[in-house]
Amino acid sequence: MYKRPVSVLVVIHAPALDILLLERAAHPGYWQSVTGSLEIGETPAAAALREVFEETGIVAAPERLRDWRLRQEYDIFPEWRDRYAPGVTRNTEHVFSLEISARADIRLAPEEHRAFCWLPPAEAAVRCFSQSNREAILCLATREE
């Protein structure tokens, strides 16, 4: 079954805006926020909460999830296009943020991620491999005010 070309990006942060980044297991050096494709019949907000739990072990209350009402479209990286139906080259990403009370211990999904770190926004943005993820992190401070 192919992945749907509709996904979520969830920037998780502590109150002081320390940003959680995850390193991809299959691509060492590729750091990112929580991401994932929507399942059939799933809303972006439900997908965001599901992905946060699956990738970090964090159980987030729905009211803590902030929907930016922002959709970004981008080219799917060539190394991941085989996960999508033939001819699918673009993805639509729904952006969210989630503030947690403090830096948490993270329970990684080992098949997806190999490490995590907490960084200030500027450092987190530099470390991200995805342009849309970098932009979301840099916009976080103005959105959280």
Summary of the structure (lengths in Angstrom):
residues: 145
radius of gyration: 14.2
end to end distance: 41.1
largest distance: 43.1
contacts: 421
relative contact order: 0.29
helix: 29%
strand: 34%
